[in-house]
Amino acid sequence: MSQTFVRIGGWGKYLPDRVMPNSELAELVDTSDEWIRARTGIGERRIAAPEETTCTLAVHAARSALQQAGVEPEELDLVIVATCTPDYSNMPATASLVQHALGAPRAGAFDLNAVCSGFLYGLATGSQFILNGAYRSVLVIGAEVFTRILDWQDRSTCVLFGDGAGAVVLQPTDQPGGLLSFVLGSDGAGACSLFVPAGGSRQPASAETVAERAHYVKMQGRDVFRFATRVLPESVKQALEAAKLSTEDMDLLIPHQANTRIIDAAVRRLKLSESIVFSNVERYGNTSAASIPVALCEAIEAGLVQAGSTIVMSGFGAGLSWGTAVWKWQG
Ligand code: UT7
């Protein structure tokens, strides 16, 4: 019997139309285009329209991915939505809304929250259903309307994030490659380095929590920065080792798009050539779970991914959490 591998048969992205340049933020808080560019590399971000939600962004990206894969929604076995900004804070899962909107009656659906590492967790999870033969079409989406949990009075966070969605369709193939290895990690000791204090079971929503602005993101930026610059190169090395590869075998690194300085630090530590590192953080800011699938789509569109390419995708963020996958593109 021939061995089954997993392939990415389709990919899609969606970014809301509205562009918010740094100059607009400088009208809201005490910041400047120079500061934001120098400290983060971000020039602008996309903002979802009032009628858009994480579900609607996800559906746009998913439809493109399904079309690309030549898969009808009716054929889908599973929809995984990685997000930390679901349409409803507790229930139902955004994945159920997406499954219904797509018209995928056979598909199971669940959300997965590993924040900015979410797409990597989704990719590793979704791949298992293909590799063990249970399913033939799995949709993995990273989607966020992150700007709805931002405190637009807090200059240390509101300049960093944006909205977007990216999706892939996973399918079985007998062509070797696909997911060669993955590393998933977590360190909950750093939970409060990046979190939304209220609205969960620990601190339910009340008039006080609203008055305290406790439903918005709080971040210890320097702690997260230190964590990210350490864990990104470490987990890339671990995942490469698990795949019995080295940095020289890498054709493309798609890191989570949080901050150019974090990416540059990883490039230095891994002694990589900048030419193999993909970045679009300048145009979209940090779109959390959407950042890696959006970047993957743009790397493919730019012709950077060929049959046989070894791609390393690496995410990190709140949890604290991280995830890295080594993927051999089958074409
Ligand atoms: O998916 C993971 C998500 N999170 C991240 O990736 C965040 C990781 N952390 C970072 O990227 C960086 O820590 C930041 C970009 C958030 C901040 O950069 P930094 O170089 O670590 O700045 P800092 O926090 O050390 O702040 C330096 C100064 C402070 O002023 P004082 O205390 O030196 O007077 C801040 O108040 O910059 C000030 N500052 C700002 N100034 C202008 C903080 N935010 C801003 C701002 N505009 N937007």
Residues whose N, C-alpha, C, O or C-beta is under 5 A from the ligand:
A	BS01	UT7	D30 T31 S32 W35 R39 T40 C116 R155 S156 V159 G221 R222 V224 F225 A258 N259 F316 G317
